[in-house]
Amino acid sequence: MTKIEIVSAVAGRLRLRTRDKDKVGEIFPPMVAEFKHYQGVKDISTNHQTGSLTIAFDPQKISLTEILAILEKWGISQTIVTPPSTSDMWLQMSATLRDNVPTIVPLLVGLLIVRGLGLSGWRAILTYVVAAKATRGVMKQLDIEQRDQDI
């Protein structure tokens, strides 16, 4: 049996897709014939290249829930995708920040010094570059000292 999945489902439009693109001519025509009988279905189109079937409908006449119920008869149901948990997102973000701290800190120090001194123009650019370079040097020295202590 060919697997058909719901790719997109919003009020007024629903798109199905099969990975078996060679059988689109066999799979979708019976569905097209059935959906043409329902009042509110505006347009049904198939795309053989992508293996998809798109149903455009008037949500005032036939609801998305009704369309999904019809698809249930064909053994097609909408899968619910669960988003990643908040803790997973925080772990990923903290790992990204930890990996990028050596890049971000000198830039922020340069910005804070320029901002704190209220500089602008070429003086701000020069001060920013010197502060960022000095911060990188300090961080490099601290990293070397930390490695020496670990040994």
Secondary structure, DSSP 8 states (H G I E B T S, - for coil): ---EEEEEEETTEEEEEES-GGGHHHHHHHHHHHHTTSTTEEEEEEETTTTEEEEEE-TTTS-HHHHHHHHHHTT----------HHHHHHHHHHHHHHHHHHHHHHHHHHHHHHHHT--THHHHHHHHHHHHHHHHHHHHHHHHHHHHH-
